[in-house]
Amino acid sequence: MTPDERIPVEILSGFLGSGKTTLLNRMLAKGAFRDTAVVVNELGEIALDHLLVESAPGQVALLEGGCLCCAVIDSLPETLLDLCRRRSAGELPRFGRIVIETTGLADPGPIIEVIRRSPLLAHFLSLGVIVTALDMLGGQAQVERHPEALRQLVLADRLVLTKLDLRTPLSPEECIWIAGANPLADVVTAADVLTDPALLLAPPRGPRLAGTDSPAAYSHAAHTHGVRACSFRLNEPVTRAGLAAFAAALELSFGADLLRCKGLVETRGRLLLVQGVGTRLAVSEAPPSAAGGEPHLTVIVRQRGEDEIAALLPWLHVPEGTMPPTREGLQ
Ligand SMILES: Nc1nc2c(ncn2[C@@H]2O[C@H](COP(=O)(O)OP(=O)(O)OP(=O)(O)O)[C@@H](O)[C@H]2O)c(=O)[nH]1
């Protein structure tokens, strides 16, 4: 391929629950990503995001087995080359770009390096834009608390500010903080991108940061700082009261150590999507693309054990009408 024909690989990064899948789906729904193959990588033993990304059949590749920047970094070239092979063979539509949605804990550095340094990949692919979703509900506190969120912020070509619809307008101090944290990045809002989808992946304006770390320098323990993703299969339907009780029990037991909770649950014959970011848990009808998905919950916590979460699971099944637990009730 000549350099002009190479397919750009765009990286969609952002901390746990910052809105990466939501952005991707909005772009797909608007038809802006019609010519896009998507690679989804997710934490947790039971993957969900590939069911939530509403793209054309076969256009989503799932990278399983752990976090992209460390545990499965070696599988990335093969996954990308396989997409290119299937495109050339006519098995996939002739997509014009690949978007990689990383896990919420992934450091984009090693991913960037693999795409840049592999001679074989460089023949077919070029590095596109590094977009980071920045959760403006979590904001500065989230970045200060989680080193992974800081890496994602500083390596971005473009920052997409999400969840501004859930809060008061940005203060001048917040604008100064964002500009100071990554002076090279363009800053847009999720609403801007919805109005003009081309903004999301337009070529970056600023110069590229050079010299990110090599993949070999990374191990899972090096960037997760005691974070664990624990997945639980749910063989029995849950109750509505059970979901409220489980949410309260998670919040009371883990507080700020609770980073993310997501999954599919079945209640009264319906499949529901559970989306928790920090201690805010939302439950909605599962999208049609998730039909047939395995009921499960993945809970991501910092410095806490799987057994502590497992001990709370019985709350999911309490009879309707049961009140959520109190702090005293949990002890
Ligand atoms: N109101 C509002 N909600 C949002 C926005 N972006 C994301 N959300 C909600 O935040 C939750 C998490 O969003 P996702 O798109 O799943 O986040 P993610 O970054 O893909 O999450 P992980 O893959 O687990 O890291 C969901 O309940 C979304 O509906 C936004 O701009 N506004």
The ligand as an ORCA input file, in Angstrom:
! r2SCAN-3c Opt
* xyz 0 1
  N     -25.835     11.965     30.729
  C     -24.773     11.433     30.147
  N     -24.463     10.149     30.382
  C     -23.374      9.640     29.767
  C     -22.560     10.401     28.894
  N     -21.561      9.611     28.452
  C     -21.760      8.403     29.032
  N     -22.825      8.406     29.828
  C     -23.348      7.301     30.668
  O     -22.265      6.840     31.488
  C     -22.308      5.424     31.636
  C     -20.994      4.809     31.133
  O     -20.885      5.086     29.744
  P     -20.080      4.112     28.749
  O     -20.209      4.711     27.388
  O     -20.476      2.693     28.918
  O     -18.617      4.310     29.320
  P     -17.274      3.556     28.856
  O     -16.188      4.557     28.909
  O     -17.488      2.852     27.554
  O     -17.124      2.480     30.044
  P     -15.997      1.302     30.182
  O     -15.913      0.626     28.846
  O     -16.537      0.390     31.238
  O     -14.747      1.942     30.619
  C     -23.528      4.949     30.844
  O     -24.609      4.832     31.745
  C     -23.773      6.096     29.848
  O     -25.127      6.190     29.473
  C     -22.913     11.789     28.672
  O     -22.242     12.564     27.955
  N     -24.034     12.238     29.313
*
